[in-house]
Amino acid sequence: MYDRGMTPKNLRFHQRMDATRRRFLTVSAAAGVGGTLFPGALLALATGSASAQPAAGDDLHAWPAVTAQMIESAAAIAAVKLTPEQIKMMLDGVAEQRSMALEVRKLDLPNRVAPTAVFNPVPAGTPGPQAAAARPVVVGPAPSVAGISTAGISASEEEKIAFATVRQLGELLRLRKLRSVELTRLYLGRLKRYDPMLHFVITLTEERALGQAAAADRAFAAGHVRGPLQGIPWGAKDLLAVKGYPTTWGAAGFEQQSFPEDATVVKRLDAAGAVLVAKLSMGALAMGDLWGYPQGSGKPGGRTRNPWNPKQGSSGSSAGSASATAAGCVGFAIGTETLGSISSPSTRCGVTGLRPSFGLVPRTGAMALSWSMDKIGPIARSVEDCALVLNAIYGPDGYDQSVQPAPFHADLTASWETLRVGYIAKAFAAPTLRPVAPEEAGKLSPAAQKKLEERRSRDLAQRSYDHRYHAHTLEVLRGMGVKLTPVELPGFHFSTLLNILDAESAAAFDDLTTSGRDALLAGQESDDWPNIFRAARLIPAVDYIQAERARSLALAAMHQLFANLDVIVAPSDGEQLIATNLCGQPAVIVPNGLRGPDAPPFAAGAEDPWPDYGGPGTPVSITFLAPLYGDAKAVLLAHAYQQQAGFLTLHPRLG
């Protein structure tokens, strides 16, 4: 769900360069701010160690009495000035707050229990989406499959089948040129063959898959066709519950976790006749592409790889979903996004991703990371495929209260020439060196300053190279007859609202922090979950609520941005990624070419591996954004662009 951009470390670096959240936190730390809900700050201070745990579970008596000095220190963390008299007056009340927090902590609050507050991304005073009857996606004529031979499938023919689109596979199945059991065995074989190289499988669901495939073949033979996904093998990000199989969330300590009921999305794809072949890797608890046990432990896990360059990670956190799709090992996959986790791996692996509007797809049975930001969507080879999958999984389920009664009426045969299209002009401008905050530069040694400048230069070279692909996108669109209107994102510091994500994720996994089991997670650096969860316990509750109030202003500003537009075109990274994830707008991420032999190199294994993405022969992407619940319009233009741009048939050569 969560990637903080390209990879956790990359986006953190870009945020520093953009004077966004990282700098904000740095300045706060320098001022004595460290942070969470105010009682949480006192708990940490009372032990004398941020990592200390209660001596007797959550017993109030295991903690030292609250003192005036503790409150004074906590007030500095919260950036609140208090007089000695005020502190004295607060002692009893703060002690009671801590007592209440410890009582709540004793409750069984599993990840599936959501807060009572339900995020609604529709700005106040704006009409919400209106319910409408479901409709099938309107597609063009059936694709030609004349060039695909299914008799005694050779290695070359396997490649054609493996990288066929969902529509092409559906046509082969409908015409009975291929059986779903044959297709399922083909994909299972490829998953087994390429997993040692790419590390994208957590659990194969072979028995379940072959049973579903056989049922699909019987239905085809009887003339019963449920829809375009019938008989198509797919993979699930391993945060979706599947009865009878582990749902590991990609994290050590959860290897044997299972649930008695399938996630809603799984149920809906079952009903559509799709065939689940694997639970696919994800960054531990939806962070990046590193899953399972810590590297070097000798236990399962590791970094999921990019099929275009297996020396680099696939990005995440929908790491396996993008990698397996790109490698031709599933017909499509399901991913999730909180802050870049469909967008980033789709870009890295050269596949198409559809991050729907917040509240379009129910998350029942999926791991919660941020109740107000998590979204579930498809990753596939084409926009058309993504539309077919989204059509099967969207809509209220009666359980996820965030789901809106919004329609998804995609017509890929409609006239896209009439769409009102904008582009984020600043994002398409020639790159320049990102400024470094004086207060940050002043803390660095001369050697560190030199290293930073070298990284900034390499970053500029990478962005300058990729800029040519972004600029060409606008040329192609204009050549298609699209009238482009330059726009800019609202002048709102979206990154300063990311305390919302940190606080919600820390609450979702509070038991890991309080029990010390966060030490099992694969990532243990400053930008990984254990440290983020600990720091988030020091975000004052009042500041969390203030950030949510500020988010109301952000929602209104983003609504105004889209007021006179149907689609906005943007690079797949940058500030739009943060803004749209916080405010809920949908995005379609489309492969946009391969970097040439003159691209800045990928620096694998270096002491300072920057950039840790890109390099010759790796994909770039472009993103099509739309207003809330305007997903179908973004799909329409993205589909037209994908057909025109000619990158749909590109796929990696795995040997």
Secondary structure, 3 states (H helix, E strand, C coil): CECCCCCHHHHHHHHHHCCCHHHHHHHHHHCCCCCCCHHHHHHHHHHCCCCCCCCCCCCHHHCCCCCHHHHHHHHHHCCCCCCHHHHHHHHHHHHHHHHHHHHHHCCCCCCCCCCCCCCCCCCCCCCCCCCCCCCCCECCCCCCCCCCCCCCCCHHHHHHHHCCCHHHHHHHHHCCCCCHHHHHHHHHHHHHHHHHHHCCEEEECHHHHHHHHHHHHHHHHCCCCCCCCCCCEEEEECCECCCCCCCCCCECCCCCCCCCCCCHHHHHHHHCCCEEEEEECCCCCCECCEEECCCCCCCCEEECEECCEEEEECCCCCHHHHHHHHCCCCCEEEEEECEECCHHHHHHHCCEEEECCCCCCCCCCECCCCCCCCEEEEEECCHHHHHHHHHHHCCCCCCCCCCCCCCCCCECCCCCCCCCEEEEHHHHCCCCCCCCCHHHHCCCCHHHHHHHHHHHHHHHHHHHHHHHHHHHHHHHHHHCCCCEEEECCCCCCHHHHCHHHHHHHHHHCHHHHHHCHHHHCCCCCCCCHHHHHHHHCCCCHHHHHHHHHHHHHHHHHHHHHCCCCCEEEECCCCHHHHHHHHHCCCEEEEEEEECCCCCCCCCCCCCCCCCCCCCCCCEEEEEEECCCCCHHHHHHHHHHHHHHHCCCCCCCCCC
